[in-house]
Amino acid sequence: MAYKKLKYWFDEELALFLAKKILVHYPSFDKESFIQNLKLSLDALELKDRVEKITDEYILDFPLIIRSGLFT
């Protein structure tokens, strides 16, 4: 098996995997926008920045009630 740097695991394929998991619990999640926004920016980023970008894109589309901190 070929070696794959850790940063390359945080890619478009992971975004698709996460989007499918999110859609099960949050059907109005904008999967296409989530994936497209990540696809455009991940290649230029290092590991920590990729993790942060994925998190930021997820939060942008997450329900307002959760973002408000009501459940933290």
C-alpha positions in Angstrom: 0.0 0.0 0.0 1.3 3.4 -0.9 2.1 5.9 1.8 -0.3 8.9 2.0 0.6 12.0 4.0 -1.9 12.8 6.7 -2.8 16.1 5.2 -4.0 14.4 2.0 -6.7 12.5 4.0 -8.4 15.8 4.5 -9.6 16.2 0.9 -12.7 16.2 -1.3 -13.3 12.5 -0.7 -13.5 13.2 3.1 -15.8 16.2 2.4 -18.1 13.9 0.5 -18.0 11.2 3.2 -18.8 13.8 5.9 -21.6 15.4 3.8 -23.3 12.0 3.5 -23.1 11.4 7.3 -24.4 14.9 8.0 -27.3 14.6 5.6 -28.7 11.6 7.5 -29.3 13.9 10.5 -29.7 17.2 8.9 -31.4 16.8 5.5 -31.3 20.4 4.5 -27.5 20.5 4.7 -26.2 22.0 1.4 -23.9 19.1 0.4 -23.0 20.5 -3.0 -22.0 23.9 -1.6 -20.0 22.3 1.2 -18.0 20.1 -1.2 -17.5 22.8 -3.8 -16.2 25.4 -1.4 -13.7 22.8 0.0 -12.7 21.6 -3.4 -11.7 25.1 -4.4 -9.4 25.7 -1.4 -8.0 22.5 0.2 -5.2 21.9 -2.3 -3.3 25.0 -1.2 -3.6 24.3 2.5 -1.5 22.3 5.0 -2.9 19.8 7.5 -4.1 22.1 10.3 -5.5 24.7 7.8 -7.4 21.9 6.0 -9.0 20.7 9.3 -9.9 24.3 10.1 -11.4 25.0 6.6 -13.5 21.8 6.8 -14.8 22.8 10.2 -15.5 26.4 9.1 -17.5 25.3 6.0 -19.5 22.9 8.2 -20.3 25.6 10.7 -21.5 28.0 7.9 -24.4 25.7 7.1 -25.2 24.3 10.5 -28.5 25.2 12.0 -28.6 28.6 13.7 -29.8 27.2 17.0 -26.7 25.1 17.3 -24.3 28.0 16.3 -25.9 30.2 18.9 -24.3 28.1 21.6 -27.5 26.9 23.1 -26.3 23.4 23.3 -22.6 24.0 24.3 
